[in-house]
Amino acid sequence: MPKVRVFFVDCHPKRPWRDRELDDAERRAHAARETHRKRDVERHRLQSRHVTSPTSQTILHGADPFDTTSVKIDNTVAGLLHYYVYFYHPTLWPNEMAVLRQGLYTFQNAVNSIMRTVVEDRLTMYCLLSAAACRLQFVDRLPCTLVAGKDGHYMRNALQLLRSRIDTHCLQTSEQLRQLLICIMFLTSAECYRDDVSAAQTHLRAAVGLLERNGGLVSIQDENLRGQLAMSDLYLACVELKPCLFTCDYDPGPASVLALKAHELSSAQCETVAASLLDRGMRIVPLELRLVIEQLYESYSVKSRLQTSAMSASRAMEVTHWITTRNMAIRNRLLALTTHDPRAHALRTAIIMWTLLAMNVTGRAKTVKVMAPLLRSILMQIPTPLGWAGEEDIRAWILIVGFSCAGDGSDVAEWFAEQVSGCASSRSLNYLKDPLQCRQDADRVLAERLETFQRRGFFFDAPVQRSRTRRLAHAISTSFWARLAWRR
């Protein structure tokens, strides 16, 4: 094969090396600018999915360029809507936080429907703004000067529009009823967030009255709305230790409905969970309470052993949503129980508080802090030690739960710590025997013993309760050494 010579001819005129270097520099600069531009575009495109602050102002400009929404969208309104969509609404279903990391949760589509409504309906807008402003200030306690004090303004407008709507409109369709219930749900939530229990109960009773004529809570097809009304009902029942207004018809049933596979649960099991509670006489643990404890044990076993990494996002959402609704139903049943023995009443209250503390990924710190003084009042009515003869370990667990739920540094927490200290040094438990010989190790040793005590026979969730148990151990050992120094 003949050889072929190929000549490459530079058809561009020769230029000085300095000019060529300038061209190269311009090309590099242009490439850098283009790369930066593309990254900037991509960052803005993904911004709605990766919001880092509920009060971020970066997306609030130009929210309503045509001025067509039900209220004027200023920076405050836009910020609250942004907070509701990306922070408030997703965290209403606490056990789905693991799935939220993938940007998914069960009722993600529900928020789109609500936002379409608020854009068009002035009443719904003001009701949503009332709830969002109250939650941001009084629950999440996020610093935002634009929102401070606005909850009253939004609430007044919402109530005025609600009265007008009721006076001038007749509920003729299920959609009209749904929209009115959404407004009532927001107003109930707002009053709960700012601790006006009486006003919240008034709103909730109005919802109950509307639903009684239409088949009750289960008649609501919107499962997100149904769940939020049930949550408000549970909160108001918990803070007053009264039965719920709604029945627990929303109960999804036992864990068997999930048909969980072996790889979806870890193999670790603790046979001693709740064993001490289930091995008691009928006076302190009556049959109805025993059945609910067994249901709680089953749901906690699923929650504590769940392997979400081995599941698809949709499957994880299904199971975590079951955990939430199942425990809502369990609390509903616990609140409905009537007990004649004050010790059983104290135990029932402590179990309700434990479910709020440990069975939600986010916890319900606000609710249990309100309930802690109620538990103290119940316990103070029971004479000690005679009233707890033979049941001292149950009293100790109740006291530990009370301390875990009380506000840090409060007089309620101090009372529970003093009572636990008395239990710990009693002959029946004797948790202060020997471990306080060395003050340096006292906190650690006592915390380990208190944790072991809770694990063996009662309910204990390490991720939530370990830090609280350590604080309790520190409080007990500090008190012990103070008394010892005083005696010397």
Secondary structure, DSSP 4 states (H G I P E B T S, - for coil): -----------SPP--HHHHHHHHHHHHHHHHHHHHHHHHHHHHHHGGGS---TT--TT-TTS-TT--SSS---HHHHHHHHHIIIIITGGGSGGGHHHHTTT--TTHHHHHHHHHHHHH-HHHHHHHHHHHHHHHHHTS----TTTTTHHHHHHHHHHHHHHHHHHH----SHHHHHHHHHHHHHHHHHHHHTT-HHHHHHHHHHHHHHHHTTT-GGG-S-HHHHHHHHHHHHHHHHHHT---SS-STT----GGGG---GGGB-S---TTTTHHHHSS-TTTS-HHHHHHHHHHHHHHHHHHHB-GGGS-HHHHHHHHHHHHHHHHHHHHHHHH---SSHHHHHHHHHHHHHHHHHSSSS--HHHHHHHHHHHHHHHHTS-TTGGGTT-HHHHHHHHHHHHHHSPTT-HHHHHHHHHHHHHHTSTTT-TTSSGGGSHHHHHHHHHHHHHHHHHTTS---HHHHHHHHHHHHHHHHHHHHHHHHHH-
